[in-house]
Amino acid sequence: MPANREILEGEAYWGRIRSIKRKLFALEAILIIVMSVVLVATSEEASLDPFLLPFDKLLGFLAIMSLILMAEGFIFRFMQLHICKSDSTKYIMATNSIRRELITIIVAAIIAIVLLYPGMVTEVERSIAYHGTATFQEPGLFQSKDPLALSTVTSVSIHCVKPAYVYVLSEFLYNQYKDMGDNELRAHAINSEVLADHDLQVDLEDFGYANYYVLVYGLNASGDATASAEFTLHPALSYSVRIMLPIACIIAVAMNAVFVEYLIPQRKKCRRKSIYK
């Protein structure tokens, strides 16, 4: 009789823990959503035209909250294993937890290695570089950041088959001066060196987020319809992606490894008496 009472009390406590876990996680999910909206709303970089959601600002916050939720999950699973009286149930819980933590370790380790391995970030940035074409009749258009602000264009490489004048302007300035002739456009161009004698490099690191135009004018006449250029955007991953994300992944690997080290002996001990093998 006492044994049955102990089992019933254990199941009651287990159900209570699961209920508290669900309520706590639901509350934290609401907190994450509210804080994310506040961070985006108060960010100076957030924009609708051109569209920009500064996810790089949220990434650090989401990484911290993910680690907190992960730690809480470990604590709740530890309490469930401690209270549960069935060795078979303990064995199943430990087995499932080990499998889940190992998957987390593998994924987090891969992300950390990719972002921390020397030269790998450079390869990632090179792979997301954008190549475009600009002509006198159809100027090139690009955004200085991707819509989630996870990468920023730091420079533009321009190549012309024939020497030409190339101006890089923000969309705002282009719309303001486009009807005033190429002299006005040249005066408001980002690049002080406008003559592209085959190759030209334009630095964008000191300029804010906006749409930018690449304008091409022939040397002999501003109406030279044959003037053209190819340009390449060189992006750099944001600080949150390069630094904060791999640090969070390393912490996640360490936390999950410690929990797996705790679960393995528990699983072995329960396996002897479990009806499942």
C-alpha beads as a LAMMPS data file, in Angstrom:
LAMMPS data file: protein, C-alpha beads

277 atoms
276 bonds

1 atom types
1 bond types

-500.0 500.0 xlo xhi
-500.0 500.0 ylo yhi
-500.0 500.0 zlo zhi

Masses

1 110.0

Atoms # bond

1 1 1 0.000 0.000 0.000
2 1 1 2.738 2.551 0.835
3 1 1 4.475 1.651 -2.424
4 1 1 1.308 2.385 -4.424
5 1 1 0.877 5.656 -2.551
6 1 1 4.466 6.619 -3.351
7 1 1 3.914 5.893 -7.035
8 1 1 0.690 7.952 -7.097
9 1 1 2.353 10.861 -5.317
10 1 1 5.278 10.670 -7.753
11 1 1 2.916 10.801 -10.732
12 1 1 1.062 13.756 -9.168
13 1 1 4.309 15.676 -8.667
14 1 1 5.407 14.787 -12.204
15 1 1 2.159 16.131 -13.657
16 1 1 2.546 19.291 -11.591
17 1 1 6.088 19.810 -12.889
18 1 1 4.928 19.395 -16.492
19 1 1 2.154 21.934 -15.904
20 1 1 4.582 24.458 -14.389
21 1 1 6.988 23.859 -17.299
22 1 1 4.303 24.530 -19.913
23 1 1 3.126 27.708 -18.154
24 1 1 6.678 29.020 -17.669
25 1 1 7.666 28.360 -21.283
26 1 1 4.448 29.992 -22.541
27 1 1 5.135 33.067 -20.404
28 1 1 8.718 33.273 -21.667
29 1 1 7.552 32.855 -25.270
30 1 1 5.252 35.874 -24.801
31 1 1 8.155 37.790 -23.212
32 1 1 10.422 36.970 -26.180
33 1 1 7.804 38.160 -28.672
34 1 1 7.127 41.395 -26.757
35 1 1 10.833 42.174 -26.274
36 1 1 11.549 41.422 -29.931
37 1 1 8.844 43.858 -31.029
38 1 1 10.187 46.511 -28.622
39 1 1 13.768 46.062 -29.838
40 1 1 12.698 46.359 -33.470
41 1 1 10.382 49.318 -32.812
42 1 1 13.059 51.260 -30.926
43 1 1 15.846 50.470 -33.387
44 1 1 16.995 53.422 -35.473
45 1 1 17.785 51.087 -38.367
46 1 1 14.274 49.639 -38.735
47 1 1 12.734 50.774 -42.006
48 1 1 9.760 50.031 -44.225
49 1 1 11.080 51.721 -47.377
50 1 1 13.512 50.232 -48.082
51 1 1 12.423 47.329 -45.885
52 1 1 14.850 46.465 -43.091
53 1 1 14.188 44.279 -40.052
54 1 1 17.318 44.551 -37.841
55 1 1 17.420 40.872 -36.942
56 1 1 21.093 41.214 -36.072
57 1 1 20.007 43.255 -33.030
58 1 1 17.595 40.487 -32.024
59 1 1 20.087 37.677 -32.558
60 1 1 22.011 38.310 -29.338
61 1 1 18.808 38.545 -27.288
62 1 1 17.371 35.391 -28.882
63 1 1 20.643 33.526 -28.293
64 1 1 20.615 34.424 -24.584
65 1 1 16.949 33.460 -24.192
66 1 1 17.579 30.160 -26.016
67 1 1 20.346 29.295 -23.558
68 1 1 18.083 30.195 -20.611
69 1 1 15.274 28.012 -21.991
70 1 1 17.763 25.210 -22.573
71 1 1 18.992 25.389 -18.963
72 1 1 15.416 25.410 -17.671
73 1 1 14.643 22.353 -19.796
74 1 1 17.587 20.534 -18.200
75 1 1 16.339 21.430 -14.716
76 1 1 12.803 20.219 -15.413
77 1 1 14.059 16.971 -16.943
78 1 1 16.326 16.423 -13.911
79 1 1 13.326 16.905 -11.589
80 1 1 11.191 14.518 -13.655
81 1 1 13.889 11.840 -13.556
82 1 1 14.291 12.322 -9.824
83 1 1 10.558 12.082 -9.052
84 1 1 9.610 9.327 -11.512
85 1 1 9.430 5.906 -9.833
86 1 1 9.247 3.775 -12.987
87 1 1 12.632 2.599 -14.240
88 1 1 11.162 1.976 -17.688
89 1 1 9.866 5.555 -17.919
90 1 1 13.200 6.900 -16.671
91 1 1 15.022 4.828 -19.293
92 1 1 12.834 6.203 -22.105
93 1 1 13.189 9.798 -20.880
94 1 1 16.964 9.493 -20.570
95 1 1 17.277 7.870 -24.010
96 1 1 15.160 10.536 -25.719
97 1 1 16.984 13.328 -23.914
98 1 1 20.411 11.977 -24.882
99 1 1 19.352 11.714 -28.525
100 1 1 17.987 15.270 -28.510
101 1 1 21.048 16.749 -26.781
102 1 1 23.440 14.968 -29.169
103 1 1 21.609 16.432 -32.168
104 1 1 21.835 19.878 -30.560
105 1 1 25.563 19.396 -29.918
106 1 1 26.218 18.395 -33.542
107 1 1 24.242 21.306 -35.031
108 1 1 25.713 23.903 -32.640
109 1 1 29.250 22.571 -33.173
110 1 1 28.908 22.773 -36.970
111 1 1 27.685 26.391 -36.780
112 1 1 30.499 27.365 -34.395
113 1 1 33.161 25.689 -36.561
114 1 1 31.887 27.337 -39.747
115 1 1 31.911 30.805 -38.158
116 1 1 35.195 30.450 -36.225
117 1 1 37.364 28.437 -38.589
118 1 1 39.989 30.725 -40.189
119 1 1 38.962 31.767 -43.669
120 1 1 35.505 30.189 -43.457
121 1 1 33.723 33.501 -42.828
122 1 1 35.552 34.960 -45.822
123 1 1 34.289 32.087 -47.968
124 1 1 30.737 32.584 -46.687
125 1 1 30.920 36.309 -47.460
126 1 1 32.351 35.552 -50.886
127 1 1 29.529 33.115 -51.596
128 1 1 26.842 35.745 -50.895
129 1 1 28.537 38.465 -52.971
130 1 1 26.185 39.926 -55.586
131 1 1 27.121 40.598 -59.216
132 1 1 25.178 43.129 -61.247
133 1 1 25.282 45.224 -64.403
134 1 1 24.744 48.947 -64.864
135 1 1 24.311 50.802 -68.153
136 1 1 23.661 54.412 -69.098
137 1 1 20.020 53.615 -69.765
138 1 1 19.510 51.225 -66.822
139 1 1 21.473 52.169 -63.689
140 1 1 22.329 49.413 -61.232
141 1 1 20.354 49.351 -57.981
142 1 1 21.240 47.607 -54.708
143 1 1 20.605 47.717 -50.956
144 1 1 23.539 48.241 -48.592
145 1 1 22.188 45.581 -46.203
146 1 1 20.131 42.450 -46.654
147 1 1 16.536 42.797 -45.363
148 1 1 17.433 41.116 -42.042
149 1 1 20.644 43.146 -41.561
150 1 1 22.719 39.983 -41.184
151 1 1 25.215 41.271 -43.748
152 1 1 26.317 44.741 -44.870
153 1 1 27.850 45.800 -48.163
154 1 1 31.258 47.274 -47.264
155 1 1 32.485 48.035 -50.771
156 1 1 31.585 47.881 -54.450
157 1 1 34.015 46.755 -57.154
158 1 1 33.246 48.234 -60.574
159 1 1 34.687 47.044 -63.873
160 1 1 34.220 48.812 -67.193
161 1 1 35.218 47.402 -70.573
162 1 1 35.750 50.990 -71.779
163 1 1 36.773 53.835 -69.437
164 1 1 33.721 55.655 -68.119
165 1 1 32.503 57.927 -65.371
166 1 1 30.790 55.977 -62.586
167 1 1 28.786 57.586 -59.779
168 1 1 27.403 55.761 -56.738
169 1 1 24.534 57.666 -55.101
170 1 1 21.833 56.931 -52.571
171 1 1 18.358 56.603 -54.026
172 1 1 17.276 59.770 -52.214
173 1 1 20.022 61.898 -53.787
174 1 1 19.549 60.266 -57.183
175 1 1 15.847 61.124 -57.244
176 1 1 16.633 64.656 -56.096
177 1 1 19.320 65.452 -58.711
178 1 1 18.674 63.074 -61.627
179 1 1 17.019 65.806 -63.725
180 1 1 19.851 68.323 -63.158
181 1 1 22.502 66.615 -65.265
182 1 1 25.532 64.481 -64.623
183 1 1 27.512 67.370 -63.075
184 1 1 25.089 67.537 -60.143
185 1 1 25.108 63.773 -59.800
186 1 1 28.910 63.774 -59.783
187 1 1 28.968 66.446 -57.066
188 1 1 26.782 64.327 -54.777
189 1 1 28.323 60.932 -55.536
190 1 1 29.728 58.857 -52.668
191 1 1 32.916 58.150 -54.594
192 1 1 35.282 61.081 -55.022
193 1 1 37.143 59.126 -57.728
194 1 1 34.576 58.861 -60.517
195 1 1 36.749 57.853 -63.484
196 1 1 36.632 54.087 -63.870
197 1 1 39.647 53.329 -66.023
198 1 1 38.534 49.702 -66.305
199 1 1 38.429 49.155 -62.497
200 1 1 37.145 51.218 -59.570
201 1 1 36.627 50.444 -55.861
202 1 1 33.993 52.353 -53.846
203 1 1 33.974 52.118 -50.030
204 1 1 30.550 52.045 -48.333
205 1 1 31.504 51.310 -44.698
206 1 1 30.857 54.872 -43.494
207 1 1 27.426 55.217 -45.084
208 1 1 24.071 54.224 -43.647
209 1 1 21.448 51.785 -44.859
210 1 1 19.754 52.814 -48.087
211 1 1 19.122 51.880 -51.687
212 1 1 22.033 52.888 -53.911
213 1 1 22.348 53.507 -57.641
214 1 1 25.364 52.780 -59.840
215 1 1 25.344 55.305 -62.701
216 1 1 27.538 54.987 -65.791
217 1 1 28.374 57.831 -68.214
218 1 1 30.624 57.702 -71.253
219 1 1 33.712 59.937 -71.441
220 1 1 32.795 61.669 -74.679
221 1 1 29.125 62.404 -74.071
222 1 1 26.740 62.056 -71.181
223 1 1 24.279 60.498 -73.580
224 1 1 26.565 57.662 -74.614
225 1 1 24.139 54.756 -74.670
226 1 1 26.956 52.204 -74.971
227 1 1 28.468 53.037 -71.556
228 1 1 28.196 50.054 -69.225
229 1 1 29.822 48.545 -66.156
230 1 1 29.770 45.345 -64.136
231 1 1 29.755 45.694 -60.367
232 1 1 30.248 43.307 -57.455
233 1 1 28.926 43.912 -53.943
234 1 1 31.255 42.760 -51.165
235 1 1 29.239 42.010 -48.001
236 1 1 30.489 41.448 -44.452
237 1 1 28.578 39.375 -41.899
238 1 1 27.259 41.308 -38.911
239 1 1 28.924 41.245 -35.474
240 1 1 26.047 39.180 -34.091
241 1 1 26.595 36.456 -36.689
242 1 1 30.417 36.462 -36.558
243 1 1 30.886 36.735 -32.770
244 1 1 27.744 36.340 -30.677
245 1 1 26.260 33.362 -32.526
246 1 1 29.376 31.124 -32.327
247 1 1 29.853 32.024 -28.632
248 1 1 26.253 31.013 -27.930
249 1 1 26.801 27.763 -29.876
250 1 1 29.928 26.940 -27.859
251 1 1 28.029 27.515 -24.600
252 1 1 25.180 25.341 -25.885
253 1 1 27.620 22.530 -26.759
254 1 1 29.156 22.684 -23.268
255 1 1 25.751 22.725 -21.515
256 1 1 24.396 19.799 -23.524
257 1 1 27.624 17.801 -23.100
258 1 1 27.421 18.166 -19.301
259 1 1 23.779 17.073 -19.306
260 1 1 24.536 14.070 -21.531
261 1 1 27.356 13.103 -19.166
262 1 1 24.802 13.120 -16.333
263 1 1 22.166 11.187 -18.320
264 1 1 24.350 8.306 -19.524
265 1 1 24.872 6.735 -16.032
266 1 1 21.179 7.294 -15.255
267 1 1 20.215 5.510 -18.452
268 1 1 22.539 2.577 -17.702
269 1 1 21.201 2.230 -14.171
270 1 1 17.555 2.208 -15.290
271 1 1 18.219 -0.093 -18.252
272 1 1 18.800 -3.084 -15.974
273 1 1 15.277 -2.894 -14.518
274 1 1 13.498 -1.462 -17.549
275 1 1 11.115 -3.540 -19.653
276 1 1 12.517 -1.642 -22.678
277 1 1 16.043 -2.407 -23.939

Bonds

1 1 1 2
2 1 2 3
3 1 3 4
4 1 4 5
5 1 5 6
6 1 6 7
7 1 7 8
8 1 8 9
9 1 9 10
10 1 10 11
11 1 11 12
12 1 12 13
13 1 13 14
14 1 14 15
15 1 15 16
16 1 16 17
17 1 17 18
18 1 18 19
19 1 19 20
20 1 20 21
21 1 21 22
22 1 22 23
23 1 23 24
24 1 24 25
25 1 25 26
26 1 26 27
27 1 27 28
28 1 28 29
29 1 29 30
30 1 30 31
31 1 31 32
32 1 32 33
33 1 33 34
34 1 34 35
35 1 35 36
36 1 36 37
37 1 37 38
38 1 38 39
39 1 39 40
40 1 40 41
41 1 41 42
42 1 42 43
43 1 43 44
44 1 44 45
45 1 45 46
46 1 46 47
47 1 47 48
48 1 48 49
49 1 49 50
50 1 50 51
51 1 51 52
52 1 52 53
53 1 53 54
54 1 54 55
55 1 55 56
56 1 56 57
57 1 57 58
58 1 58 59
59 1 59 60
60 1 60 61
61 1 61 62
62 1 62 63
63 1 63 64
64 1 64 65
65 1 65 66
66 1 66 67
67 1 67 68
68 1 68 69
69 1 69 70
70 1 70 71
71 1 71 72
72 1 72 73
73 1 73 74
74 1 74 75
75 1 75 76
76 1 76 77
77 1 77 78
78 1 78 79
79 1 79 80
80 1 80 81
81 1 81 82
82 1 82 83
83 1 83 84
84 1 84 85
85 1 85 86
86 1 86 87
87 1 87 88
88 1 88 89
89 1 89 90
90 1 90 91
91 1 91 92
92 1 92 93
93 1 93 94
94 1 94 95
95 1 95 96
96 1 96 97
97 1 97 98
98 1 98 99
99 1 99 100
100 1 100 101
101 1 101 102
102 1 102 103
103 1 103 104
104 1 104 105
105 1 105 106
106 1 106 107
107 1 107 108
108 1 108 109
109 1 109 110
110 1 110 111
111 1 111 112
112 1 112 113
113 1 113 114
114 1 114 115
115 1 115 116
116 1 116 117
117 1 117 118
118 1 118 119
119 1 119 120
120 1 120 121
121 1 121 122
122 1 122 123
123 1 123 124
124 1 124 125
125 1 125 126
126 1 126 127
127 1 127 128
128 1 128 129
129 1 129 130
130 1 130 131
131 1 131 132
132 1 132 133
133 1 133 134
134 1 134 135
135 1 135 136
136 1 136 137
137 1 137 138
138 1 138 139
139 1 139 140
140 1 140 141
141 1 141 142
142 1 142 143
143 1 143 144
144 1 144 145
145 1 145 146
146 1 146 147
147 1 147 148
148 1 148 149
149 1 149 150
150 1 150 151
151 1 151 152
152 1 152 153
153 1 153 154
154 1 154 155
155 1 155 156
156 1 156 157
157 1 157 158
158 1 158 159
159 1 159 160
160 1 160 161
161 1 161 162
162 1 162 163
163 1 163 164
164 1 164 165
165 1 165 166
166 1 166 167
167 1 167 168
168 1 168 169
169 1 169 170
170 1 170 171
171 1 171 172
172 1 172 173
173 1 173 174
174 1 174 175
175 1 175 176
176 1 176 177
177 1 177 178
178 1 178 179
179 1 179 180
180 1 180 181
181 1 181 182
182 1 182 183
183 1 183 184
184 1 184 185
185 1 185 186
186 1 186 187
187 1 187 188
188 1 188 189
189 1 189 190
190 1 190 191
191 1 191 192
192 1 192 193
193 1 193 194
194 1 194 195
195 1 195 196
196 1 196 197
197 1 197 198
198 1 198 199
199 1 199 200
200 1 200 201
201 1 201 202
202 1 202 203
203 1 203 204
204 1 204 205
205 1 205 206
206 1 206 207
207 1 207 208
208 1 208 209
209 1 209 210
210 1 210 211
211 1 211 212
212 1 212 213
213 1 213 214
214 1 214 215
215 1 215 216
216 1 216 217
217 1 217 218
218 1 218 219
219 1 219 220
220 1 220 221
221 1 221 222
222 1 222 223
223 1 223 224
224 1 224 225
225 1 225 226
226 1 226 227
227 1 227 228
228 1 228 229
229 1 229 230
230 1 230 231
231 1 231 232
232 1 232 233
233 1 233 234
234 1 234 235
235 1 235 236
236 1 236 237
237 1 237 238
238 1 238 239
239 1 239 240
240 1 240 241
241 1 241 242
242 1 242 243
243 1 243 244
244 1 244 245
245 1 245 246
246 1 246 247
247 1 247 248
248 1 248 249
249 1 249 250
250 1 250 251
251 1 251 252
252 1 252 253
253 1 253 254
254 1 254 255
255 1 255 256
256 1 256 257
257 1 257 258
258 1 258 259
259 1 259 260
260 1 260 261
261 1 261 262
262 1 262 263
263 1 263 264
264 1 264 265
265 1 265 266
266 1 266 267
267 1 267 268
268 1 268 269
269 1 269 270
270 1 270 271
271 1 271 272
272 1 272 273
273 1 273 274
274 1 274 275
275 1 275 276
276 1 276 277
